[in-house]
Amino acid sequence: MMGASFMPLAPVAGPRLLRLLSPGGWSFYVAAAAVLFVAFPILHLVVPADSALHLSDYWVTLIGKIMCYAIVALAMDLIWGYTGILSLGHGLFFALGGYAMGMYLMRSIGHEGVYQSDLPDFMVFLDWKKYPWYWSFTDHFWYAALLVVLIPGLLALVFGFFAFRSRIRGVYFSIITQALTYASMLLFFRNDTGFGGNNGFTDFKRILGFPIAAPQTRMALFAITGAALLGFLLFARWIVTSKLGRVLTAIRDAETRVMFSGYNPVYFKLFIWTVSAVICGIAGALYVPQVGIINPSEMSPANSIEIAIWTAVGGRGTLYGPVLGAAAVNLGKSWFTKAFPEYWLFALGLLFILVTLFLPRGLAGLLARRKTP
């Protein structure tokens, strides 16, 4: 299941229509922008709530959440699909970005909490008298935004430097990333860390002064998330089609040969690993105000495994494949956990096995085959 690769993963080549609808074709971005920034806002804000065409709050939140997951899957594709590094700890970077944004949102509650205190309710309940030092300046949005980038990025940089310098690869790297996220989850579950313990952060009131539950605010967050997804698709395409991208795929397919060619794979792997972590952190920061909660369960190793499954189901090494995979799996999860909640993990495991055996190129490969004349 967790090998670095199970077959060569050249980008899936399809007919002209498929190329136009992939992130490589400009028509894709035009169509996506029209849907995200024109159609959806009209359906949600203008169309009456009693109309069959109205886009409800539930669907705005669900689609926004799935777009955040798609950004994470795209980040996973950069390191796994194009570089051959399987991480089982990307849920940690996602959660850290979410916690950084959550700290700002908790500070924005002000005196509207249950205890009407300057401190968050959980700190008052635990008899804290003041904020810990690491909460300093988190009442400023731009400082929190800086933390969203710096915390996952610095952790990934330090961890990746020692791991890649030690030439840890394959399943061993996957295991230590899983251990890292599990240890972090246990740390954040503790009440004395100052992050809300088991309950985490919730009950947000506003962001940048706007009521967070207002339809206009929700749609603005939705649009920003959509713009981030399209922007990261463009950024990822620029990376993988550049000389850097060719080196990364060479590292994936034959790292030893890359070393003999005069390149040091450590720095290339460290760069893309750090970039991928930062992208996950930004996705987490966009996720929290839309969903309304962040807690240590987001760091669960199972969540990180799910990220790998999204990428495998969609199709590694294709960019648009993991986006499709994240959407398909999470839409299925939304239905399945309501209809058969106790069987979801079994269904997810079966899905991964079936994709590995019968669809090694995922949904992207299946679409390419069906579209080919």
N, C-alpha and C positions, 0 to 999 in steps of 0.2 A: 504493500500500500504506500509506503513512504519513501520509496526509492527516488533518487534525484530525477530520473527520467525513465519512461518505459518504452519510448521509441523516439527517433529523431523528430524534432518539432519545428520544421520550417513553417513559415506563415502559410495559412491555408489559401490556396489559389482558387478562385471561383470565377464565374462568368462576369460579364460587365455589370449586370444588375446587382449582383452581390457585392462587387467592389464599390459601386456607387452608394450602397446602403451601409457599407462598413465605415469605420472612422477614417479611412483613407480618402473617401469621396466627400467633396464639399456639399453635395446634396444632402448627405446625412446630417451635417451640422445645421443646414438651413431648415430642414424638416424638423429636427429636434428642437431648435430654437423657437420655431413657430408654435409647436405643441406646448413647450414648457413655459414660454413667456407671453403667449397670446391666447391660445385655446384654453389651457387650464385655468388661468386667472379669470377669463370670461365665464367659464362654466361654474367656477366657484363663487365669484363675487357678484356677477351680473345676473346670471340665470336664477330665477326664483327657486327657493328650497323645495317647493312642491312639484317642480318640474322633473320629468324623468331624465333630463339632460344635466341636472345639477350635480356638481362634483362635491360630495359631502366632506365634512371635516375628517371623517374616518379615512377616506381615500387620499386626501391631501397628506395626512400624516403617514399613511402606509407607503405611498409612492415616494414621499420624501425620505422615509427611513430606508427604503430599498435603494434609492439613489446613493445614500451614504454607504450602504453595503457594497454597491457596485464600485464605488471609489476604492474601497478596501480590497475588493477582488482584483481591481486593476493594479493596485500596488503589489499584490501577491504575484500577479502575472509577470511584473517586471523582474522580480527576483527568482521566481520558480520557473515560469515559462520561458524566459529569455536568458536567465543566468544559471539555472539549474540548482538554486539554493531553496530547499524546502524549509520554510519556517512554520513551526507550530506554536508561535508565540506572538503573532501579529495582533491578536486580540488585546494584548497588553498595551501596545502603542495606541490603538484605537481608544481604549479606556482612559489612558493618561491624557490624551487630548480632550476627552469628554470631561474628565475631572478638572482640568485647567479652566475650561469654559464654565463648568458647574460652580467653581469657586466664585467667579464673577457674578453668576446668576444668583447665588446665595447671598452675596453682599448686596445685591440690588433689591432684595426683599425688604430691607430696612426694618421698620417697626411693624410690618404687617404680619409677622409670624404669630404663632399662638401665644408666646410669652411677651410679645411687643418689646423686644430687646434689640440692641444693636447686633448682638450675636445671633447666629442661627439657632433654631430651636434645639437641635441636638446638643450644641455646646452648653446652652442654658440648662438642659436636663442633666448633663453630666457635671454641672457646677463649675464650668470653665469661667474664668473671670475676664479673660481677654483672648484675642486671636493669637495663635502661634506665629512665630516670626515668618514662617513661609507663606502665610496668608497676607503678608504686607503688600500693599499696592494692588491687590486683586480686585479692589473696587473700581479700578480703571480698566475699561474695555481693552484698550490697545496693549496694556501690560499683560492682560489675560491672553490676548491673541498671540503675543510674543511667547508666552509660556506654552501655548498649544504647539508651537513649532519647536521651541528649544528643548523641552523636557523629553519628548519621544526621540528627537534628533540626537541629543547628547547621550542618552542612554544607549541608543543603537550604535552610535559612534564608538563609545567606550567598549561595549560588549563585543561589537563586531571586530574591533581592532585586535583584541586578545584572542578571539575565536579564530579569525582568519589567519592571523600571524602564526597561530599554533597549528594551522592546516587541519582544522576540524571540518570534516565534510560529511555529506550524506546523512545517514540515519543518526549519526552521533550529534551532528549539529541540530537536527530536528528535536532530538531528545533534550538537549540543554536549553533550547528555546522554550520548550514546553515546561521544563523545570523552572525557568525564569518567570514565566507568567504565573505558574502555580504558586511560587514563593511570594510574588507580588500580591496575588489575590489574598493569601493568608495574612499578609501585612495590612492590607486595606480593610480586612474584616475586623481588625482590632479597633476598639473605641478610642484608645489613647493616641492614635495616629492623627486625629483631627480631621478625618474625612467622612464622618458619619457612620462608620462601622458597617454593620450588615445592611442598614437602610440606605446608606449613601446620601445623595443629594436629591431633593425633590421639592414639589410645591413652589416652583418658580413663579414669579409675578410679572416681571418685565425684563426687557432687553433693550439697552440704549434708550431707556425711558418710555418705550412703547409697551403696552400690555401684551404679554406673550400669548394670551389666549385669543386675542382679537383676530378675526378672519384676515384682515389686511397684513398683520404681522406674520401669521402663519404662511400666507401666500408669498410674502417677501422672503422668508426663510426657505420656502420651497424653491423659489426662483434662484436664490443664491446657491442652493445646493445643486440645482440643475446646471447653472453656469460653471460651478466648480467641477462637476463631472465632465462636461464638455471640454473645459480648459485642461483638465488632467489627461483626457484622451489625446488632445493635441500635443501636450507636453510629452506624453509617453511615446506617441508616434515619432516625434522629433528625436527622442533618444534612440529608439530602436532602429531608425533608418539612418542614423549617423555612424561615423566611424566607431564611436563609443559602443553603439549597439552591436556592431559587427564583432567587436572584441568580446562583448558580453556573451553573445551566442557561441563564439569560439571557446570561451571558458566553459560554457555549459556542455559543449560536445567533446572537447579535448583539452582540458586545462593544462595537462603536462606539455602538450605541443605549444600552447600559448607561452608557457614559461621558456621553452627552448627558442621561441621566436624573439625573445628579448623583452617581453612584457612581464610586469609583476602583477599577477592576478589579485593580490591582496588589496591593492588600492582601488582597482576597478570594482571588486566585490564590496568593499567597504563603502564606496560612493553610492552604488545603487541600493545597498542595504539601508543606508541612512536616509536616502531620498524616499525609499519605500515606507520607512517608519514615519517620516514627516507627513507623507500623504495620508497615512492611516490616522495620525493625530488630528489632522484637519478634518477628516471625515468624522471622527469622534466628536469634535467641537460642533460640527453642523448637526449631528445626530441628537445631542442632548437637549437643546431648546425645543426641538420638534417633538421628541418623544416625552420629555418632561421628567426624566429620571436618569440617574447614573449611579450604579452601585457596583460592589466588587464582583458580582456575578458576570459582568462583562469581561472580566479577566479569566473566566473559567477556561481551562484547556480545551473543553468541548467546543467553545466558541471559536477558538483558533483553528481547530480541526475543521469546523464548518466552513471557514474561509477557504481552506485548501480544497474542500469539496466543491464550493461554488466555482472555483477556478478550473478544476478538473471537469466538472459537468459542462461548463461553457466551452472549454477548449483552450488549453495552454498555448502560449506563443502566438496569440491572434489579436490581443487587445480587446476587440469587441466581444469575443467569446466569454471571458469572465463576467462582463457586464450582463450578458444574456443569462449566464449561469446563476449569478446572484439574484436576478429578477425571477427566474423560473423557480429556483429552489425556495426562495422566501415567499413567493405567492403560493406555492404548494404548501409550505409550512403554515401559512396563515389559515388555509382551509383545513389542513390535516390536523392541526393541533386543536381545532374546534370539534371536528368530527370524531377523531380517534386520538386523543392527546397522549394516551399511554403507549402508543405504538410509533410515535414520530421518530424516535432515535433508531428503531429497527428499520423503518422505511428509509431513513437517511443512509444508514449503513448499506442496505441493499442497493440503493441508488448508486452509491459510489462503486460497489462491486460490479454492477451491471455496466456502468460507464467504462470502467477500467477494462472489462473483458470485451465489450462489443462496440464501444464508441471511444476509442483511445484519443481521438481528436475532439471529442465532445460535441456539443450542439453546433458549433461553428463548422466542424468537419462534416456533420450530417447535412447542414444547409448547403454546403459547397457541393456535396455529391448530388443532392436533389436538384440543384439549380444547373448543374453541368449538362449541356445538351448531349 
